[in-house]
Amino acid sequence: MGKDSGLTSYIQRLNNTLRQRVVRLVRKTLSFSKKLENPIGAIWLFIHDYNCRIREKLAEVR
């Protein structure tokens, strides 16, 4: 997706929200997990919750 399409702001917004809500991706000391499954699960939960909230907002608008 190029900058000319005007859709990069959506991707940047998602990346920023992901970084803010999933602390494991930002801090390496306090939120460090030895198991790879833990941060993968946190990311999966975030994406699932984020998609559900987006769908709810779209349903309210319609």
Buried (B, 14 or more C-beta within 10 A) or exposed (E): EEEEEEEEEEEEEBEEEBEEBBEBBEEEEEBEEEEEEEBEEBBEEBEEEBEEEEEEEEEEEE
